[in-house]
Amino acid sequence: MALVRHFTSTGFVVQDGATLLHWHAKVKAWLPPGGHVMDNEDPVQAVLREVEEETGVQTEVVPTSNLDITMDYPIQVQPPLTIMVEDIDDPVVGFHQHIDFIYVCRPLHQVTTIPDGWRWVTEEELASGIALERAGESAEPPPEDVRLLGARAFQLTQVQAK
């Protein structure tokens, strides 16, 4: 049987030294917003849509590389910070992989409210690997990839702000 792979996009939304994470019940980990790339979407369109669908926050992608090749056509899509291949053991869909385009995003407007289940995690909390409290459950630290990529997202948004 052939390995099934899905394309996904994930966005580290950074505002005021914190990034948005939620406890993903199926994956059982603290994760930033993201999801599947739909038909006729590019990865940037997907991450912007997924972030807004999951958090209500409208964002833009923070450039992570210098696109120094200028041309009228074809258009270029902003490259991700990285692309990860993640093993997913889904009880419904079965084992498959996500080819995940990881982006850094910033809100278009100051975010003052977020949906239940989401929380702002500070740069210090992420760097320390502290276990984050979950409603009615034991506290869990974010996984290593979330901590490392989140740290890079903080660096990139600090550089962009200067």
PASEBA-1860 file (N, C-alpha, C; in nm, 3 decimals):
! residues 162
1> MALVRHFT> 0.084/-0.118/0.000/0.000/0.000/0.000/0.088/0.124/0.000 ~ 0.056/0.220/-0.085/0.135/0.341/-0.098/0.114/0.435/0.020 ~ 0.219/0.505/0.055/0.212/0.603/0.162/0.126/0.722/0.117 ~ 0.032/0.761/0.199/-0.054/0.876/0.170/0.006/1.000/0.235 ~ 0.012/1.108/0.156/0.064/1.235/0.207/-0.034/1.347/0.177 ~ -0.047/1.439/0.273/-0.132/1.556/0.258/-0.044/1.680/0.272 ~ -0.075/1.785/0.195/-0.006/1.912/0.211/-0.082/1.995/0.315 ~ -0.007/2.053/0.409/-0.065/2.138/0.513/0.018/2.265/0.526
9> STGFVVQD> -0.041/2.367/0.586/0.029/2.491/0.617/0.003/2.528/0.762 ~ 0.107/2.573/0.831/0.100/2.610/0.971/0.154/2.751/0.988 ~ 0.094/2.830/1.077/0.139/2.967/1.098/0.166/2.999/1.244 ~ 0.287/3.041/1.272/0.322/3.092/1.405/0.282/3.240/1.406 ~ 0.171/3.271/1.473/0.119/3.408/1.481/0.187/3.476/1.600 ~ 0.264/3.582/1.572/0.340/3.650/1.676/0.288/3.791/1.695 ~ 0.262/3.825/1.821/0.222/3.961/1.860/0.277/3.990/1.998 ~ 0.345/4.102/2.012/0.392/4.150/2.143/0.469/4.043/2.221
17> GATLLHWH> 0.560/3.973/2.154/0.645/3.877/2.224/0.577/3.748/2.264 ~ 0.465/3.715/2.198/0.394/3.590/2.229/0.341/3.531/2.099 ~ 0.317/3.400/2.101/0.261/3.332/1.985/0.138/3.252/2.027 ~ 0.045/3.235/1.935/-0.080/3.165/1.963/-0.061/3.014/1.953 ~ -0.099/2.942/2.059/-0.099/2.796/2.059/-0.232/2.746/2.117 ~ -0.266/2.622/2.080/-0.381/2.555/2.140/-0.346/2.408/2.160 ~ -0.418/2.347/2.252/-0.399/2.204/2.276/-0.478/2.130/2.168 ~ -0.406/2.057/2.083/-0.469/1.982/1.974/-0.503/1.844/2.030
25> AKVKAWLP> -0.631/1.819/2.052/-0.675/1.696/2.119/-0.637/1.571/2.042 ~ -0.647/1.574/1.908/-0.617/1.454/1.830/-0.467/1.424/1.831 ~ -0.386/1.528/1.817/-0.240/1.511/1.813/-0.182/1.502/1.955 ~ -0.256/1.554/2.051/-0.215/1.556/2.192/-0.086/1.636/2.210 ~ -0.090/1.761/2.159/0.025/1.850/2.171/-0.019/1.995/2.155 ~ 0.062/2.086/2.210/0.042/2.228/2.190/0.091/2.263/2.050 ~ 0.002/2.321/1.969/0.036/2.353/1.831/-0.016/2.491/1.791 ~ 0.051/2.553/1.693/-0.001/2.676/1.635/-0.113/2.643/1.537
33> PGGHVMDN> -0.185/2.744/1.488/-0.291/2.717/1.392/-0.238/2.666/1.259 ~ -0.319/2.584/1.194/-0.281/2.531/1.063/-0.376/2.423/1.019 ~ -0.358/2.380/0.895/-0.443/2.275/0.843/-0.412/2.245/0.698 ~ -0.500/2.170/0.637/-0.477/2.121/0.501/-0.485/2.230/0.396 ~ -0.397/2.220/0.296/-0.404/2.305/0.178/-0.516/2.250/0.092 ~ -0.611/2.336/0.057/-0.728/2.294/-0.021/-0.696/2.299/-0.170 ~ -0.780/2.234/-0.250/-0.766/2.241/-0.395/-0.763/2.387/-0.439 ~ -0.677/2.418/-0.532/-0.665/2.551/-0.591/-0.612/2.657/-0.495
41> EDPVQAVL> -0.551/2.617/-0.385/-0.486/2.709/-0.291/-0.336/2.689/-0.300 ~ -0.262/2.798/-0.279/-0.119/2.782/-0.257/-0.097/2.779/-0.106 ~ 0.023/2.744/-0.060/0.044/2.731/0.084/0.023/2.861/0.163 ~ 0.052/2.977/0.102/0.030/3.104/0.172/-0.119/3.129/0.189 ~ -0.197/3.110/0.085/-0.342/3.125/0.097/-0.397/3.032/0.204 ~ -0.345/2.911/0.208/-0.391/2.813/0.306/-0.361/2.856/0.449 ~ -0.239/2.904/0.475/-0.205/2.941/0.612/-0.286/3.062/0.657 ~ -0.307/3.159/0.569/-0.386/3.276/0.606/-0.531/3.236/0.636
49> REVEEETG> -0.587/3.147/0.554/-0.724/3.099/0.575/-0.734/3.021/0.705 ~ -0.642/2.927/0.725/-0.647/2.841/0.845/-0.633/2.923/0.973 ~ -0.541/3.018/0.974/-0.524/3.101/1.094/-0.653/3.175/1.125 ~ -0.714/3.234/1.022/-0.839/3.308/1.046/-0.953/3.215/1.087 ~ -0.965/3.100/1.022/-1.072/3.006/1.058/-1.058/2.958/1.202 ~ -0.937/2.929/1.245/-0.917/2.870/1.377/-0.915/2.972/1.490 ~ -0.865/3.093/1.461/-0.845/3.191/1.568/-0.926/3.319/1.551 ~ -0.979/3.344/1.430/-1.048/3.467/1.403/-0.954/3.584/1.374
57> VQTEVVPT> -0.825/3.556/1.370/-0.724/3.661/1.351/-0.684/3.668/1.204 ~ -0.695/3.787/1.146/-0.646/3.808/1.010/-0.497/3.841/1.019 ~ -0.418/3.774/0.936/-0.273/3.789/0.943/-0.212/3.812/0.806 ~ -0.084/3.841/0.808/-0.002/3.843/0.688/0.121/3.759/0.717 ~ 0.181/3.706/0.611/0.302/3.625/0.625/0.423/3.717/0.638 ~ 0.509/3.686/0.732/0.635/3.758/0.750/0.736/3.695/0.655 ~ 0.799/3.774/0.569/0.900/3.716/0.479/1.013/3.652/0.558 ~ 1.049/3.532/0.519/1.157/3.461/0.587/1.281/3.447/0.500
65> SNLDITMD> 1.270/3.494/0.375/1.387/3.493/0.288/1.377/3.612/0.195 ~ 1.490/3.648/0.141/1.494/3.761/0.050/1.471/3.711/-0.092 ~ 1.353/3.738/-0.144/1.324/3.700/-0.283/1.389/3.805/-0.373 ~ 1.514/3.783/-0.409/1.587/3.885/-0.484/1.582/3.862/-0.635 ~ 1.494/3.774/-0.679/1.473/3.753/-0.822/1.341/3.820/-0.857 ~ 1.349/3.927/-0.936/1.231/4.003/-0.972/1.189/3.968/-1.114 ~ 1.062/3.936/-1.130/1.008/3.906/-1.263/0.859/3.936/-1.262 ~ 0.809/3.969/-1.382/0.666/3.995/-1.395/0.584/3.866/-1.395
73> YPIQVQPP> 0.642/3.760/-1.452/0.571/3.634/-1.463/0.671/3.521/-1.467 ~ 0.645/3.410/-1.407/0.529/3.376/-1.324/0.540/3.440/-1.185 ~ 0.428/3.444/-1.115/0.429/3.501/-0.980/0.506/3.409/-0.886 ~ 0.556/3.466/-0.780/0.627/3.388/-0.679/0.543/3.381/-0.552 ~ 0.547/3.269/-0.487/0.480/3.250/-0.359/0.587/3.263/-0.251 ~ 0.554/3.338/-0.145/0.650/3.355/-0.036/0.692/3.219/0.017 ~ 0.822/3.191/0.020/0.865/3.061/0.073/0.843/3.051/0.224 ~ 0.820/2.930/0.271/0.801/2.911/0.415/0.934/2.919/0.490
81> LTIMVEDI> 0.924/2.928/0.620/1.042/2.921/0.706/1.109/2.785/0.687 ~ 1.028/2.681/0.683/1.078/2.545/0.660/0.962/2.460/0.611 ~ 0.993/2.340/0.565/0.892/2.241/0.529/0.924/2.115/0.608 ~ 0.826/2.067/0.682/0.846/1.949/0.766/0.759/1.834/0.717 ~ 0.808/1.713/0.734/0.728/1.594/0.704/0.696/1.528/0.838 ~ 0.565/1.524/0.868/0.520/1.478/0.999/0.439/1.350/0.984 ~ 0.470/1.251/1.066/0.392/1.127/1.070/0.265/1.150/1.149 ~ 0.153/1.113/1.091/0.022/1.130/1.155/-0.043/0.993/1.166
89> DDPVVGFH> -0.073/0.953/1.289/-0.139/0.825/1.312/-0.283/0.854/1.354 ~ -0.368/0.875/1.255/-0.506/0.915/1.276/-0.594/0.791/1.290 ~ -0.672/0.780/1.399/-0.756/0.661/1.417/-0.865/0.647/1.311 ~ -0.903/0.756/1.246/-1.007/0.751/1.143/-0.946/0.734/1.004 ~ -0.852/0.820/0.969/-0.791/0.821/0.836/-0.682/0.715/0.823 ~ -0.621/0.680/0.934/-0.510/0.586/0.932/-0.377/0.659/0.923 ~ -0.270/0.582/0.917/-0.137/0.641/0.913/-0.117/0.714/0.780 ~ -0.065/0.837/0.790/-0.029/0.915/0.673/0.073/1.020/0.714
97> QHIDFIYV> 0.116/1.099/0.622/0.211/1.205/0.652/0.156/1.340/0.608 ~ 0.198/1.443/0.680/0.171/1.580/0.639/0.301/1.641/0.591 ~ 0.298/1.698/0.472/0.408/1.781/0.424/0.365/1.922/0.461 ~ 0.427/1.977/0.567/0.378/2.097/0.634/0.466/2.217/0.604 ~ 0.405/2.317/0.538/0.472/2.443/0.510/0.458/2.531/0.635 ~ 0.570/2.565/0.697/0.569/2.640/0.823/0.596/2.787/0.793 ~ 0.502/2.874/0.831/0.514/3.018/0.809/0.514/3.093/0.941 ~ 0.569/3.213/0.937/0.560/3.308/1.047/0.460/3.414/1.003
105> CRPLHQVT> 0.365/3.446/1.090/0.260/3.542/1.058/0.252/3.650/1.165 ~ 0.199/3.763/1.125/0.169/3.868/1.223/0.028/3.919/1.195 ~ -0.043/3.958/1.302/-0.179/4.007/1.284/-0.181/4.138/1.204 ~ -0.286/4.156/1.125/-0.305/4.281/1.053/-0.348/4.392/1.148 ~ -0.413/4.354/1.259/-0.462/4.449/1.359/-0.430/4.393/1.497 ~ -0.418/4.479/1.596/-0.392/4.436/1.733/-0.501/4.338/1.777 ~ -0.461/4.222/1.825/-0.556/4.119/1.870/-0.584/4.140/2.018 ~ -0.710/4.154/2.051/-0.748/4.175/2.191/-0.825/4.058/2.249
113> TIPDGWRW> -0.889/3.977/2.163/-0.960/3.859/2.212/-0.927/3.741/2.121 ~ -0.922/3.624/2.183/-0.898/3.500/2.109/-1.001/3.396/2.153 ~ -1.027/3.297/2.069/-1.128/3.196/2.105/-1.083/3.110/2.223 ~ -1.181/3.052/2.290/-1.153/2.957/2.398/-1.063/2.846/2.345 ~ -0.972/2.802/2.428/-0.881/2.694/2.390/-0.749/2.744/2.334 ~ -0.744/2.870/2.297/-0.621/2.930/2.246/-0.558/3.012/2.357 ~ -0.424/3.024/2.351/-0.357/3.109/2.449/-0.234/3.170/2.386 ~ -0.199/3.286/2.434/-0.074/3.349/2.396/0.036/3.290/2.483
121> VTEEELAS> 0.140/3.238/2.419/0.254/3.180/2.490/0.372/3.272/2.465 ~ 0.432/3.319/2.574/0.540/3.416/2.561/0.668/3.349/2.512 ~ 0.756/3.432/2.464/0.887/3.383/2.420/0.959/3.311/2.533 ~ 0.949/3.365/2.654/1.015/3.304/2.770/0.954/3.168/2.805 ~ 0.821/3.159/2.802/0.754/3.032/2.830/0.795/2.925/2.729 ~ 0.798/2.965/2.602/0.833/2.869/2.497/0.979/2.826/2.510 ~ 1.068/2.920/2.533/1.211/2.890/2.545/1.240/2.799/2.665 ~ 1.166/2.818/2.773/1.192/2.740/2.895/1.140/2.597/2.885
129> GIALERAG> 1.046/2.575/2.793/0.987/2.442/2.783/0.892/2.411/2.898 ~ 0.844/2.516/2.964/0.754/2.501/3.077/0.626/2.427/3.035 ~ 0.573/2.347/3.124/0.446/2.280/3.098/0.335/2.383/3.105 ~ 0.253/2.387/3.000/0.143/2.483/2.991/0.015/2.420/3.044 ~ -0.057/2.496/3.124/-0.182/2.448/3.184/-0.289/2.426/3.077 ~ -0.366/2.318/3.096/-0.481/2.287/3.011/-0.603/2.276/3.100 ~ -0.714/2.324/3.051/-0.837/2.322/3.130/-0.872/2.180/3.173 ~ -0.872/2.157/3.303/-0.913/2.028/3.358/-0.821/1.912/3.329
137> ESAEPPPE> -0.704/1.938/3.276/-0.609/1.831/3.240/-0.472/1.863/3.298 ~ -0.382/1.766/3.291/-0.245/1.790/3.337/-0.173/1.884/3.241 ~ -0.083/1.963/3.296/-0.005/2.056/3.216/0.094/1.979/3.128 ~ 0.117/2.031/3.008/0.209/1.967/2.913/0.297/2.074/2.849 ~ 0.425/2.045/2.827/0.509/2.141/2.756/0.487/2.130/2.605 ~ 0.509/2.238/2.532/0.503/2.229/2.386/0.613/2.137/2.334 ~ 0.590/2.069/2.222/0.694/1.981/2.167/0.816/2.061/2.119 ~ 0.926/1.991/2.103/1.052/2.055/2.066/1.042/2.135/1.937
145> DVRLLGAR> 0.976/2.080/1.834/0.969/2.153/1.707/0.893/2.284/1.724 ~ 0.788/2.286/1.805/0.712/2.409/1.829/0.799/2.510/1.904 ~ 0.877/2.463/2.001/0.964/2.554/2.076/1.072/2.614/1.984 ~ 1.136/2.531/1.902/1.244/2.579/1.816/1.192/2.671/1.705 ~ 1.083/2.631/1.641/1.027/2.714/1.534/0.965/2.841/1.590 ~ 0.905/2.833/1.708/0.853/2.952/1.773/0.963/3.051/1.806 ~ 1.078/3.002/1.854/1.191/3.090/1.882/1.237/3.162/1.756 ~ 1.241/3.090/1.645/1.279/3.152/1.518/1.175/3.254/1.474
153> AFQLTQVQ> 1.047/3.225/1.497/0.941/3.320/1.463/0.958/3.450/1.542 ~ 0.992/3.439/1.670/1.015/3.559/1.751/1.133/3.638/1.695 ~ 1.242/3.571/1.659/1.358/3.640/1.602/1.321/3.714/1.475 ~ 1.250/3.648/1.386/1.215/3.709/1.258/1.124/3.830/1.274 ~ 1.029/3.822/1.365/0.938/3.936/1.383/1.007/4.052/1.454 ~ 1.105/4.024/1.537/1.181/4.132/1.601/1.268/4.204/1.498 ~ 1.330/4.129/1.407/1.413/4.188/1.302/1.326/4.271/1.209 ~ 1.209/4.220/1.171/1.119/4.290/1.081/1.067/4.419/1.142
161> AK> 1.052/4.422/1.274/0.997/4.541/1.342/1.098/4.655/1.349 ~ 1.226/4.623/1.334/1.331/4.727/1.346/1.346/4.805/1.220
END
